[in-house]
Amino acid sequence: MNIGIVGLGLIGGSLGLDLRACGYRVLGVSRQQLTCQRAIERGIVDDASIDLKLLATADVVFVCTPIAAITIIVQQLIPHLGDQTVITDVGSTKKAVVEAITPLWSNFVGGHPMAGTEESGIDAALSNLFANKPYLLTPIETTPPDAVKMVEKLVRSLTTKVYICSPEDHDRAVAWISHLPVMVSHSLIDACTRETNPMVLQLAQAMASSGFRDTTRVGGGNPELGMMMARYNKHSLLRSLGAYRQSLDQIIELVEQEDWQALTAKLQHGKCQRAEFLDSKKKYV
Ligand code: NAP
């Protein structure tokens, strides 16, 4: 089977490495010639080009560009594809993408691997990035079941945990566990750097250890990706940010009132909530 990948960056490059390791022939298209050369050198693809024509023989095409480019790429890709080709994408938001592409190409299955790093570009591509990670597929009523099966089979071959849901549910859920954390993590770094005493700021930096590193990691990622999350999932992100602001306001109030008992109870409740939220035995059905 021939697999096409458009956008040879962190996600597209990592998919190429793993799909090739599974024995598929991988054809890559990217914007820059240099990226295409690098993809061949690194063994990410069997062949690469800046011309979408290369994907004429692809059975399945993964569109792995920034979200804003996905629809344009699909429009440019369609004249080169056979009728049966399945298109899927990896964009971090789904409703807008699925709504834009389904009328253009019925054999389209929205997808989103829940894996990444703070890095971007072809040199950030890693083997096994998706292993044991959730991979969301968001078919709608009109999505052909065979197209869903085809994409599901491919992404399962990367040992991902596949979940199927609507684009709307995807966007609302991902706002809580991915898009809100990016904004909160950014705000944490932003707030710390507002310390006005340079000596205290340096001391804080010297003391910052694994806990601070963990809580600020996602805020230090690709800024373009963070902006796209907000732009294409505005409604759900604002809803999650509003709930977060309420929770922060409650904490501020308890500290101002020196209500240590209520604060302890709130933190205790949060500790239990965290364990329950992250309980891997809880299955999505
Ligand atoms: P990335 O590392 O910046 O890779 C995107 C690549 O797309 C760039 O390297 C660029 O390649 C190429 N590109 C940009 N515009 C293009 C165009 N018009 N035509 C062809 N290629 C183009 O970004 P990424 O993190 O892999 O993200 C890609 C997609 O994955 C996004 O839709 C994002 O929402 C989704 N996603 C990201 C993560 C994450 O954590 N990073 C996780 C899950 C899903 P050149 O070098 O050739 O310019």
Residues whose N, C-alpha, C, O or C-beta is under 5 A from the ligand:
A	BS01	NAP	V6 G7 L8 G9 L10 I11 G12 V29 S30 R31 Q32 T35 C64 T65 P66 I67 A69 V90 G91 S92 P113 A115 G116 T117 E119 S120 G121 I122
